Amino acid sequence: MNLVFSFLFFILVLCFGSNEDKCHKNTVVFRNNLFVSHSTLKVHCKSRNDDLGEHFVKFQDPTYNFSFHDHLVLTTIFKCNLWKGARLEYHRNFTAYEGDPIYRCGALYTWDIRDDAIYLAKNDKPEQLMYSWIKG
């Protein structure tokens, strides 16, 4: 039985490992659309293996984004903390990206950060309200 699983795993590695060059990276984008407050957005994301550090995105500055390939065996998860406000008094912690059990290529997660809430558009589909801000 273990031999069958080992063989299947080997086949998966060959299929996906050789296609990594053809598989476009997934991308997570944070856009500061804090029109009312014009405050700076602070972003800090990390996965199991990568801490991307703190990034500050001023209102109407270019977006902050990062790209990556999904892990072949373990589910890729990026958790992020966002802060906004004059003293960064509003925050939100959430999962910004979670891979599928099937290897994903070229996914685009665009987080639109607004004064009222945080919205997500996946792969250029219509955005949805995902999270409200927490004060404190």
C-alpha positions in Angstrom: 0.0 0.0 0.0 2.8 2.4 0.9 4.4 1.6 -2.5 1.3 2.8 -4.3 1.2 6.1 -2.4 4.9 6.6 -3.0 4.4 6.0 -6.7 1.5 8.4 -6.9 3.4 11.1 -5.0 6.4 10.6 -7.4 4.1 11.0 -10.4 2.6 14.2 -8.9 6.1 15.7 -8.2 7.1 14.9 -11.8 4.0 16.5 -13.2 3.9 19.6 -11.2 7.7 20.1 -10.7 8.3 20.2 -14.4 5.4 22.6 -15.0 6.5 25.2 -12.4 8.0 27.4 -15.2 4.7 27.2 -17.1 2.6 27.8 -14.0 2.3 31.6 -13.3 2.8 32.7 -9.8 -0.2 33.6 -7.6 -0.4 37.3 -6.6 -1.9 39.1 -3.6 -2.4 42.8 -4.0 -3.2 45.5 -1.4 -4.7 48.7 -2.7 -5.0 51.8 -0.4 -8.4 53.3 -1.3 -8.8 55.2 2.0 -10.4 58.2 0.3 -12.0 59.8 3.3 -9.2 59.6 5.8 -6.3 59.6 3.3 -4.4 57.6 5.9 -1.4 55.3 5.4 -2.1 51.6 5.3 0.3 49.3 7.2 0.5 45.8 5.9 2.3 42.8 7.5 1.9 39.3 5.9 3.5 36.0 6.6 3.2 32.4 5.8 4.5 29.2 7.4 7.9 29.9 5.8 8.0 33.6 4.9 7.6 36.7 7.0 7.3 39.5 4.4 7.8 42.3 7.0 5.9 45.6 7.4 5.0 47.7 4.4 3.4 51.1 4.4 1.2 52.2 1.5 0.2 55.8 1.4 -3.1 56.9 -0.1 -2.9 56.8 -4.0 0.5 55.2 -3.9 1.2 52.2 -6.1 -0.2 48.9 -4.6 1.8 46.6 -2.4 1.8 43.1 -3.8 3.7 39.8 -3.6 3.8 36.7 -5.8 4.5 33.1 -5.1 3.9 29.5 -6.1 1.7 27.3 -4.0 3.5 24.7 -2.0 3.2 21.3 -3.7 2.4 19.3 -0.6 1.4 21.7 2.2 -1.4 24.2 1.8 -0.1 27.7 1.2 -1.6 30.2 3.6 -0.7 33.9 4.0 -2.1 35.6 7.1 -2.0 39.4 7.1 -2.5 42.2 9.6 -3.7 45.6 8.4 -3.7 48.9 10.2 -5.2 52.3 9.3 -5.9 55.6 10.9 -3.9 58.6 12.1 -2.4 56.5 14.9 -3.1 53.2 13.3 -6.0 52.7 15.7 -8.0 50.5 13.3 -6.8 47.0 12.5 -7.8 43.7 11.1 -6.1 40.2 11.1 -7.2 37.8 8.4 -6.2 35.1 6.0 -5.4 36.9 2.7 -4.7 33.8 0.7 -5.3 30.1 1.2 -4.3 27.6 -1.5 -6.5 24.7 -2.7 -5.7 21.1 -2.3 -5.0 21.1 -6.0 -1.9 23.1 -7.1 -3.1 26.6 -8.1 -1.5 28.7 -10.9 -1.9 32.4 -11.6 -4.5 33.3 -9.0 -5.0 37.1 -8.4 -6.4 38.2 -5.0 -6.9 42.0 -5.0 -7.6 43.4 -1.5 -9.3 46.9 -1.8 -8.8 48.7 1.5 -11.4 51.3 2.1 -12.4 53.5 5.0 -15.6 51.5 5.8 -14.2 47.9 5.3 -11.9 45.5 3.4 -13.0 44.1 0.1 -11.7 41.2 -2.0 -11.8 40.5 -5.8 -10.6 37.1 -6.8 -9.3 36.7 -10.4 -10.9 40.0 -11.5 -14.4 38.8 -10.5 -16.7 41.4 -8.7 -15.4 42.3 -5.3 -17.1 41.3 -2.1 -17.1 42.9 1.3 -15.0 40.6 3.5 -14.0 42.3 6.8 -15.0 45.3 8.9 -12.3 47.3 10.8 -11.7 46.8 14.5 -10.9 49.8 16.6 -8.5 49.5 19.5 
